[in-house]
Amino acid sequence: MRAARLIKMVLLLQSRPSMTAAELARELEVSERTVTRDAQALSEAGVPVYADRGRAGGYRLVGGYRTRLTGLARGEAEALFLSGVPGALREMGLEDTASAARLKVSAALLPSLRDAPRTAAQRFHLDAPAWFSEPPTPESLSAVAEAVWDDRPILARYRRGGPGGTDVERDLEPYGLVLKAGVWYLCARVPDHAGREPGSGSFRVYRVDRFTSVQATGQAPGRHEHFARDADFDLPAFWEERAEQFARSILRAEVVVRLSAEGARRLPYTVDPVSARDALSTGGEPDALGRVTVTLAVESAEVAHTQLAALGPEAEVLAPPELRARFTRDARRLGALYSPPHPPPPAA
């Protein structure tokens, strides 16, 4: 275990000019004291790890030291060929680049690992779009992806509210692309004063299919060809936070529901998972029949009717009254639909 950690520490230092003890501790998931001991052990083993003292200090490798411990194990080689969604790479215009990279990596592998691409591809396939939908590839996607790769600012026209909405023009610093259920989103910073103050501005999320035009602005007079990227920006963490904020923002109504044990189990699969989690975590104790009463945040009563209908008899709506009345009417119609047919009258 420690040997693997020491190797990882060397590779981390090899990939960066220097790292603080806190940064290494976070990456290695150990204490800073353990980092100090590991650095001493590497130094004693002949790896030139140098410690810079002071508040701005850290650890670095001396003299351009490079380790030869960069060979891939079989599991690592196979996992490498899973890092990406083929369709997504194709839509971003990166299919040829990714294919060339895979060929180069394959050629560099040991003979015993040359079958890693084939064995991985035949066992795992990542298909991002949702069922029963084939979203078209946004026309601007390749241009946006190129700007993301090169840290190039863009001038984008964006249609608010979907078809029929109004167009707005935005200067954007494109930080990252996210593919969610077949829909592409751009996470971008809107710089203050049209980009004249690098490093400032607010981060927002845009649907790429609503861009009506995208233009690189680096060649325009008074513009920077590249923007200064915030080194602390974490795309997965940013997306997770914004996705949860969005989910909560559209849940503007509440319904009170009594759920059976089966209904509680199925609830996260029929309504928004964040709403289901909050409702179940704050619900009361089950009654004598094992049913629990929860208050569920929903987008609207109309949406709640569609979602909760999927639970059938495992959910009983208690409030609001108009939604309960609607389920009552549904139950009567179902009862009439499935009741046994009346026997024919006796022959005269």
N, C-alpha and C positions, 0 to 999 in steps of 0.2 A: 504494500500500500504506500509506504513512504517512498520507495523507489519510483513509483509512477508519479508521485507528487513532485519529486525532485526533477524528473524529466520535464514535467509540465512547467515547472518554474523556469527552467533553462529556456524552453521554447517561448515562454511569455517574454522573458528578457531579451531574447534574440529578435523578437518581432517589434520591439519598441525601444526608443532611446533610453528610457529609464522608467522605473515604476516605484511608487512609494510602498512602504510596508503595508499601509492600509489597503492599497489597490491590490497588492499580491495576496493579502489575507482574504479579501473578498473573492478574488478569482479562484483561489485554492480552497476556500471554505475552511480556513484554519484561523488561529489567533495570530496576532502580530509577533508574539513571542516565538511561536513555531516558525514563522517566516525567518526571524533572526537566526534561529538554530539551523534551519535548512540552508540558509545562505552561508553560514559558517562551515557546514558539512560539505557543500559544493566547493568552497574555496580550498578546503583541506584535500579534496579529491582532485584538485588541479584545474577546476573550472574558474576562470578569472572573474569572480563576482566582486564588484567594488561597491562599498557603501558610502554614499555621500551624506555627510552629517548636516544637521540643521533642519529648520522647519521646512525648507523647500527641497530637502535631500531625498534620497531614495536609493534604489539598487540599479546597477547597470553592469553590462559585460564590457570588459576592457579590451581594447585593441581589435575591434571588429570580430571577436570570437564567434565562430559558427560551429554548431554541433552537427554531428552526422546522424543524430537520433531522429531523423525526419522520415524514416521509412514507414509505410503504412502497414498496419496489421490487416488481416482479412476482414474483420468486422468494420474497421475504419474505411477500407477501400469500398466495401459494399455500400456502406451508409453514404459515402460521397456521391454515389450515382443516384441517390434518392433526393438529394438536396435541390429540389425544384419541381415545378409542375410543367410537364411538356407543353400543354396547351397554353399556359401562361407565358412561357418563354417565346412561343411562336407568336402570340398576340403582341408582345412587346418588341418584336423584331430581333430577338436575341437567339433564335433557334440555331443559326449557323455558327455563331460565336460559341454557344454552349456545346454544340456538337464537336467543334474543333478542340475545345478545352477537354472534353471527355476523351477524344482520341489521343491527345498529348498525355493525359494522365494514364490512360491505358498502356501507352507505349512505355511509360516510365515505371510501370509496376513490375515487380518480380515475376518471373515465369509462373510461379505457383499461384499467383493472384490474378492472372490475365483473364480468368473467367468471372471475376467479380462483377463487371458490368452486366453480364448476361444473367447471372444467378440473382442479382438484386432486382433487375427489371422484370423477371419472370415471377417474382414473389410479391412485389408491391407496386401499385400504380395509384397515383394521386389524381383524383378527378374532382376538381373544385366546384364546378357549377352544381346548382341544386337540381333535383329530379324535375322532369316535365317542363324544363325551361332551357332555351338555347339563346342566351343573351348575345346580341351582335357585338363584335369587337368595335370599340369606339374608334372613330377615325383619327382622333388626336393621340391615341395611346402611345404609338411609337415615338412621336415627337416629345411627349411628356416623359417617357422612359429615358430617352436620350438626355433630356435636361436633368433628370434625376441623377443619372450616372455621372454627368460632367459638372454638377453643381452650377448649372447655368440658370440665371433668372429668366423668367418668361413673362410676356404680356398675354393674358388670356381673357377671352370673352366667355362669360358663363351665364347660362340661362337659369334663372331662378324659378323654382316651382315646376320644373319639367316643361312639357309641350304647352305652348301658349303663354308661357311666362315671359318676363322681361329680361333683357340681356344687360349685364353689368360688366365693366372692364376692370381687371385687377392685375397689378404687378405682383408676381408671386415668386417665392424662392422654393422650388419643389424639393422636398426632403425625402419623400418615400412614397411608394405605391403599395396598396393593399388590395388583394383580391378576396372579396367576401361574398360567398354564395353566388359566384359568377359575375359579380358587379365590381368594377374597378373604382377605387377611391384614391385620390391624391391628398397626402398630408403635406401641407405647405405653410410657410411663414409669409404673412403679409407684412412687408417692411413698412416702417414709419416713413412718411413723406416720400412715398414712391421710390424707396430704396436708397435715399440719400443719407441714411444713417445705418450703415452696415451693423448687423448684429442685434438689431432691435426690431420689435414687431410682435404680432400675435400669431399663434398657430391655429390653422383651421383645416377642415376636411371638405373636399369637393368630389362630387361624382364626375368621373372622367367623361362619361357619355353626355354630360351637359355642357361640355366645352364646345363652343361653336367655332373657335379659332384659337390657335396657340402659336406664338411668335417669340423666338429667342431675341432678347433685347441687348445682348452683350455688345453688338456692333453699333448701337445707336449712340449719338453724341452724349457725353456726360454719363454714360452707363458703364458699369463694371461687367467684364466678360464672365466672371465667376463671382458667386456670393460667398461670404465667410460663413461656413457651416458651424453650427453650435455643436461642439464636441460632446456635450452632455446630452444631446437629444437621443432618446431611446425609442425607436419606432414601435417595437412590440408593446412596450409599456404605455406609450402615448395612445396607440390604437385601442388597447384594452380599456384605458380610462375613458376615452371619448365614446367608445361603443356603449359602455355602461351609462354614461351621461345621456347619450341619445335615447337609449332604451327607457330610461327614467323620464326623460322630457316628454315623451309621447303618451305616457301613462297618466292621463289626467282625470280619470274616473275611478270609482271603487265599487266593488260588489262584495257582498257577504255570502259565502258559500259553505255548506256543510258537506264534508267529503268523507267517503268511506276510506278504509285503509288502501284499497286498490285505487280509488280516486286520487288520494294524496300521492301515491307512487307515480301515477300517470300525469299528474298536473304539470310538471316541468316540460313534458313533451307536447302539451297542447296550448300552453300560454307562454308568454315571455319568461325565459328561465330566471332572469333577475327578479321579476315580480313573484314568481312561484317560490323562489328561495326566501324572499323577504316574508311572504305570507306564511309559509310553513314554519319559519323560525320564530314567528311571533304568535302563532296560533295557540289556543288553549289546550288543555288536556283532553284526550279522547273521552267521549261519553260511554255509557254502558254498552252501547253497540259498536264501540270502536271508531265512531265518527268524530272528526275534529272540525270545528268551525273557524274559518279564517276570513280575513279581509284582504281582498285581492285587488291590486292596482291594475287597471285595464285601460286600453286606449279609448274605448267608448262602449256603451251598452250594446251597440250593434255588433262590434267586434267580439265582445264577451259572449254574446249569444252564439255566434258561430264557433268560437273556441270551446266553450263549455259543453256545447251540444255533443262534442266528440266523446265526452266522458259518460254520456248516457245516464243510467240510474246510479252511477257512482258519485254524482254531484247533485246537490239540491240547492238552488238559488234561494236565499232568504231575503235579500234586498239588492237593489231597490225594487219597490213593489211592481213597477211596470215591467221589469225584466222577469220577475217571478211570474207575473200574469202571462207573459209571452211563452214561458216554458210550460205553464199550465195548459195553454191552448195547444201547444205542440203535443203534450202528453195525451190530451183528449183526441186529437186527430190520429195519433199513433194507435191509441186504443181502439178507435173505430176502424182503422185500417186493418189491424191484426185480429179483431174479434172474430169468433167463428161465424160463418154465414148462417142466416136463419134457415131452418129446414123448410122445404117446399110445403105449401098447404096440402092437406089430404085431398085425394081425388074425390069428386062428387059421386 
